[in-house]
Amino acid sequence: MNVHVLQHAPFEGLAGIAPSLTQRQAVISTTRFFENASLPPLRGLDLIIAMGGPMSVNDEAELPWLREEKRFIREAVQSGVPVLGVCLGSQLIASALGARVYQNKHKEIGWFPIEAVSADGDRFRFPEKLQVFHWHGETFDLPTGAVQLARSAACENQAFQFGRRTLALQCHLEVTPEAVRAFVDNCGDELRPAPYIQTSAEILAAPAATYAEINAWMSRAIDYLLV
């Protein structure tokens, strides 16, 4: 299995996704946009994973590679290549499919629950409630034809599915304790008192069981895309 990762920041890597890919004996290639913006041919790819990052999908003037990345994602979706988006990655999918990405009413940083939105048909199903990790200030409208899968108190659109092969997750199901520490170390200046922003102490106090649960759900999401 050939997996290509779209990585936007050195501290936002695969984290808890890596064991799932190792179990599948995946060959992993990566575009690290902070080093080089070259993208591979779509042919031969079995999964594309678009990771998070501190930039906005609307920063095309400052980061012109965003245009090419969105084109790559759009063509992948249209070609039926499975695509998984995490945080910024979910916003890139939304933007690539013609939806608006904009500042959310609240920044959402820390551990807050999402709740499943019921949808008919062949859809990825979240549990009724799941405690997950968030670090975002922007949100998106649902692309035309997309199905909402989850919401939270601070952010209405937490996850959507487009067709059978595209999942967009605003929240982070992939984080490990090391990954969360990296968020705090690199973006800790955003931890200012607000209704949906936790302190660094609260963020770093999450128990191992919480990480295990969300990583398991991320693995299920990948399983779903690859069936």
Secondary structure, DSSP 8 states (H G I E B T S, - for coil): -EEEEEE-STT---GGGHHHHHHTT-EEEEEETTT------STT-SEEEE---SS-TT-TTT-THHHHHHHHHHHHHHHT--EEEETHHHHHHHHHTT--EEEEEEEEEEEEEEEE----SS-----SEEEEEEEEEEEE---TT-EEEEE-SS-S-SEEEETTTEEEESSBSS--HHHHHHHHHHHGGG--SBTTB--HHHHHT--HHHHHHHHHHHHHHHHHHH-
